[in-house]
Amino acid sequence: METYPLDEAARRVGISADALRRLCDLGILTPREDGRFTPGHLRRAALVKSLADAGIQMDGLATAIAAGQVSLDFIEAQAFDRFSASALSIFPA
């Protein structure tokens, strides 16, 4: 599986490296132990970017995730790519 350093992951998602770091600091994303990001991380970050663009506060999302009230784990499902145009745009063929 291909993985990406922080700067490349942020570029692929369309956010700044600082924004991606903030998602990690908030506990919304947890990169691998080596600090790299998987395609699943990128899909999750793209969804979170869409939520933020729609006005969802990241602090509130992070609190809900930490409390187990919200989960973004569905993004890890193999079938997710078939249904997500945004995921496909991140990973060109």
C-alpha positions in Angstrom: 0.0 0.0 0.0 1.3 3.4 -1.0 1.7 5.9 1.9 2.3 9.6 1.8 4.3 12.1 4.0 2.3 14.9 5.6 3.0 17.5 2.9 2.1 15.2 0.0 -1.0 14.0 1.9 -2.2 17.5 2.5 -1.6 18.4 -1.2 -3.6 15.4 -2.4 -6.5 16.3 -0.1 -6.4 20.0 -1.0 -5.6 21.4 2.4 -2.6 23.0 4.0 0.0 20.9 5.9 -1.0 22.9 9.0 -4.6 22.0 8.5 -3.7 18.3 8.3 -1.5 18.6 11.4 -4.5 20.2 13.2 -6.7 17.2 12.3 -4.1 15.0 13.8 -3.7 17.2 16.9 -7.5 17.0 17.4 -7.5 13.2 17.1 -9.7 13.2 14.0 -6.8 11.6 12.1 -4.1 9.3 13.4 -1.3 8.7 11.0 0.7 5.5 11.0 3.5 5.1 13.5 6.0 6.3 10.9 4.0 9.5 10.5 2.8 8.6 7.0 -0.7 8.7 5.7 -2.6 5.9 3.9 -5.2 6.3 1.2 -7.8 5.7 3.9 -6.4 8.7 5.8 -6.7 10.8 2.7 -10.3 9.8 2.2 -11.1 10.6 5.8 -9.4 14.0 5.5 -11.3 14.8 2.3 -14.6 14.0 4.1 -13.6 16.1 7.1 -12.6 19.0 4.7 -16.1 18.7 3.2 -17.7 18.8 6.6 -15.6 21.9 7.6 -16.5 23.6 4.3 -20.2 23.0 5.3 -19.7 24.7 8.6 -19.1 21.8 11.0 -16.7 22.9 13.7 -13.7 20.7 13.9 -13.4 20.9 17.7 -17.0 19.6 18.0 -16.3 16.8 15.6 -13.2 15.8 17.5 -15.1 15.8 20.7 -17.8 13.6 19.2 -15.3 11.2 17.8 -13.4 10.9 21.1 -16.7 10.2 22.9 -17.6 7.5 20.4 -20.7 9.4 19.2 -19.3 9.8 15.6 -17.2 7.4 13.6 -15.6 7.9 10.3 -14.6 4.2 10.1 -16.9 3.5 7.2 -14.4 5.2 4.9 -12.1 2.3 5.4 -14.6 -0.1 3.7 -13.2 -1.4 0.4 -16.5 -0.6 -1.3 -16.3 3.1 -0.3 -14.3 4.0 -3.4 -17.2 2.9 -5.7 -19.5 5.4 -4.1 -17.3 8.4 -3.5 -16.5 10.8 -6.3 -14.2 12.8 -4.0 -12.2 9.7 -3.2 -11.7 8.9 -6.8 -10.5 12.5 -7.5 -7.7 12.1 -4.9 -6.4 8.9 -6.5 -6.0 9.3 -10.2 -6.0 6.1 -12.2 
